[in-house]
Amino acid sequence: MNQNLQPTTVPVDERETGSLAVELAHAYDRMVTFYRDQMQMSAADADAHARGADDTPDEAAADLARIRDRPPDQVSWFDLERMVERDPEAMTDFWRGLRAEARDELASGHRTARALDWDGHPWDRARFLAIRDNFRAEYEPRPGIESALVDLAAEAFGDYLAWSEQLHMQAATEVNLERHDLQRHGAWKPQRIASAEAMEHSARMADRAHARFLRTLKALGDLRRTGPVHIREARQVNLGTQQVIVARTVGQGEEA
């Protein structure tokens, strides 16, 4: 069994059961259609093949093991539908494992990091997490929105650094070319339009990332000052630690 997907105590909300059933039904329908239309099977054979009803016990066990051993991001809805057909309780435990893995990915910062280092390297991931860890150590965010905003701040700052690095690389390259031309030809050549536009684009992107970083810091400060909004009763609203009494008009037939 995939070590990351051991059964956990993460609850399966009863309200999501119907949504899961719909996804599994769609996966089953797509597979039946594939077997019927592409593999030229009869309707009955396509149904049996999609449900795995024609598998031997050993084949069914091997199929379940294959699904359990898959990385979480490679599990399909049809995989879960197969599990339901063969072992509904195992599918529930497996879904809990997926949910727990997704929560761990978010809490660890790797979910946010993937937005920055698409097709990146371990070093890129480690550099982002270093920024995130530094921000979290200073701000000590509460779980939920504050944690998400700290991750967003780290993402914006990392983006700013990346575009700044790109800009300085482009500028340094142009300087080296100009020096080469000056030494070789004794004259300076005007900057190429394409290079100028590329540097301007990098500068704009760096500015946007910096602005996004500052907006996120402001949102964090505003949230920390006011706190979450709780409405406990019709006449009282709690804004953080401050109570606000809400006056309302007494309607006809109501007591003040």
Summary of the structure (lengths in Angstrom):
residues: 256
radius of gyration: 28.3
end to end distance: 63.4
largest distance: 94.9
contacts: 642
relative contact order: 0.07
helix: 70%
strand: 5%
